[in-house]
């Protein structure tokens, strides 16, 4: 009888212990599950940064779980939406103004450089023309040819024209060559002088050839004739 009673008590305690264990297992599992759970937030960020001149404009939009938050800053300082828009507009207008001024300055600089190059090229051409002119005049300066100068209506028509080339045209060209000329005005002046010199060295060469031929035909001095034939054979 006693054994049966003790056996019942033991079985009751086992049942109670088993129930307690199941309760502990349940709460432990719940605790582990709760500990591993993470809160999920929907976060969206839009960030825009604009640097205009010396100013840095930043617009930021944060959306957290559907709630939107906006922020505007200029050079790191928080500002209102209205001020941000006004300052941004003014900065853009100033930037465009400076950009336009820079483009205009660049255009003027390029135009000035082109004019300088044009002047330099025309001066170089003038220098070459003067060199040709001086060489042509020097050949005609030989005293042995003076009496045989053979002017022609299609070339150098008279002694007066011949002398004016030396005393006027050549001197004018030299003066302009050594003048500090700049810009469009300088280029135009150089072009006018080059136009005056155009073809003159060639006409002087024609005069020289005609004069030598004339001297050979008319010269009675045998020694002089030999010199002419030797030096100016054409």
C-alpha positions in Angstrom: 0.0 0.0 0.0 2.8 2.3 1.0 4.8 1.3 -2.1 1.8 2.1 -4.3 1.5 5.5 -2.6 5.2 6.3 -3.1 5.0 5.3 -6.7 2.2 7.7 -7.2 4.0 10.5 -5.6 7.1 9.9 -7.8 5.0 9.7 -10.9 3.3 13.0 -10.0 6.7 14.7 -9.5 8.0 13.3 -12.8 4.9 14.8 -14.5 5.4 18.1 -12.8 9.1 18.2 -13.7 8.2 17.2 -17.3 5.7 20.1 -17.5 8.3 22.5 -16.1 10.8 21.4 -18.7 8.4 21.9 -21.5 7.6 25.4 -20.2 11.3 26.2 -20.1 11.9 24.9 -23.6 9.0 27.0 -24.8 10.2 30.2 -23.2 13.8 29.6 -24.2 12.7 29.1 -27.9 10.6 32.3 -27.7 13.5 34.2 -26.2 16.0 33.0 -28.9 13.4 33.9 -31.6 12.9 37.3 -30.0 16.6 37.9 -29.7 17.2 37.1 -33.4 14.4 39.3 -34.7 15.5 42.6 -36.5 13.5 45.7 -37.0 13.2 46.5 -40.7 13.1 50.2 -41.8 12.6 51.4 -45.4 15.2 54.1 -46.0 15.6 56.1 -49.2 18.1 58.9 -49.6 18.5 61.4 -52.5 21.6 63.6 -52.4 22.4 66.4 -54.9 25.5 68.6 -54.7 26.2 71.5 -57.0 29.3 73.6 -56.9 28.9 77.0 -58.7 31.8 79.3 -58.4 32.8 79.5 -54.7 29.4 78.2 -53.4 28.5 74.6 -52.7 24.7 73.8 -52.7 23.5 70.6 -51.2 20.0 69.2 -51.3 19.2 66.0 -49.3 16.0 64.1 -49.1 15.5 61.2 -46.6 12.5 58.9 -46.7 12.2 56.7 -43.7 9.2 54.3 -43.7 7.3 56.6 -46.0 8.1 59.8 -44.0 10.0 62.4 -46.1 12.5 64.8 -44.6 14.3 67.5 -46.7 17.3 69.6 -46.0 19.0 72.4 -47.9 22.5 73.8 -47.2 24.8 76.4 -48.7 28.5 76.1 -47.9 27.5 73.8 -45.0 25.0 76.2 -43.5 21.4 75.0 -43.2 19.0 77.3 -45.1 15.3 77.4 -46.0 13.9 76.1 -49.3 13.2 79.7 -50.5 16.6 81.0 -49.7 18.2 77.9 -51.2 16.3 78.5 -54.5 17.1 82.2 -54.6 20.8 81.8 -53.9 21.1 79.0 -56.4 19.4 81.1 -59.1 21.7 84.1 -58.4 24.8 81.9 -58.4 23.7 80.3 -61.8 23.1 83.8 -63.3 26.5 85.1 -62.0 28.2 81.9 -63.4 26.6 82.4 -66.8 27.6 86.1 -66.8 31.2 85.2 -66.0 31.2 82.4 -68.5 30.0 84.8 -71.2 32.6 87.4 -70.2 35.3 84.7 -70.3 34.2 83.6 -73.8 34.2 87.2 -75.0 37.7 87.7 -73.6 38.8 84.5 -75.3 37.3 85.6 -78.6 39.1 89.0 -78.4 42.3 87.3 -77.4 42.1 85.0 -80.4 41.3 87.8 -82.7 44.2 89.9 -81.4 46.5 86.9 -81.8 45.3 86.5 -85.4 45.9 90.2 -86.1 49.4 89.9 -84.7 50.2 86.8 -86.8 48.8 88.6 -89.8 51.1 91.6 -89.1 54.0 89.4 -88.6 53.4 87.5 -91.9 52.9 90.7 -93.9 56.1 92.2 -92.4 57.9 89.1 -93.5 56.6 89.5 -97.0 57.5 93.1 -97.0 61.0 92.3 -95.9 61.4 89.8 -98.7 60.0 92.3 -101.3 62.4 95.1 -100.0 65.3 92.6 -100.3 64.3 91.8 -103.9 63.9 95.5 -104.7 67.3 96.4 -103.3 69.0 93.6 -105.3 67.3 94.7 -108.5 68.3 98.4 -108.0 71.9 97.5 -107.1 72.4 95.7 -110.4 71.1 98.7 -112.2 73.4 101.0 -110.2 76.5 99.9 -112.3 77.8 103.1 -113.8 78.6 101.3 -117.1 74.9 100.8 -117.7 73.8 104.3 -116.9 73.9 105.5 -120.5 72.2 102.4 -121.8 69.1 102.3 -119.7 66.4 101.0 -121.9 63.0 102.2 -120.6 59.8 100.6 -121.9 56.2 101.6 -121.8 55.3 98.1 -120.5 57.9 98.1 -117.8 59.7 101.1 -116.2 58.6 103.8 -118.5 61.1 106.6 -117.6 64.1 107.6 -115.6 61.8 109.6 -113.3 59.8 106.5 -112.4 63.1 104.6 -111.9 64.4 107.2 -109.5 61.1 107.5 -107.6 61.3 103.7 -106.9 64.6 104.3 -105.2 63.9 107.5 -103.4 60.2 107.2 -102.5 58.8 103.7 -102.8 61.8 101.9 -101.3 62.1 104.4 -98.5 58.4 104.3 -97.6 58.6 100.5 -97.5 61.6 100.5 -95.2 60.0 103.1 -92.9 56.9 100.9 -92.5 58.9 97.8 -92.1 60.7 99.2 -89.0 57.5 100.7 -87.5 55.9 98.9 -84.6 52.5 98.0 -86.2 49.7 96.3 -84.4 46.2 95.2 -85.1 44.0 95.5 -88.1 45.2 99.0 -88.9 48.8 97.8 -89.1 47.9 94.9 -91.3 46.0 97.1 -93.7 48.9 99.5 -94.0 51.3 96.7 -94.7 48.9 95.3 -97.4 48.8 98.7 -99.1 52.6 98.9 -99.3 52.9 95.4 -100.5 50.3 96.2 -103.2 52.5 99.1 -104.3 55.6 96.9 -104.4 53.9 94.1 -106.3 55.6 93.4 -109.6 58.2 96.2 -109.2 61.3 93.9 -108.6 60.2 91.9 -111.7 59.9 95.1 -113.8 63.3 96.2 -112.6 64.7 92.8 -113.7 63.1 93.3 -117.1 64.7 96.8 -117.3 68.1 95.3 -116.3 67.9 92.6 -119.1 66.8 95.2 -121.7 69.6 97.6 -120.6 72.3 94.9 -120.8 71.1 93.9 -124.3 71.1 97.5 -125.3 74.6 98.0 -124.0 75.9 95.0 -125.8 74.3 96.2 -129.1 75.5 99.8 -128.7 78.8 99.6 -126.9 81.9 100.5 -129.0 84.4 99.9 -126.2 85.8 96.3 -126.7 87.1 96.0 -123.2 83.8 97.2 -121.7 81.9 94.9 -124.0 83.9 91.9 -122.8 83.2 92.9 -119.2 79.5 93.2 -119.9 79.4 89.9 -121.7 81.3 88.3 -118.9 79.4 89.8 -116.0 75.9 90.3 -117.3 75.5 87.5 -119.8 71.8 86.7 -120.1 
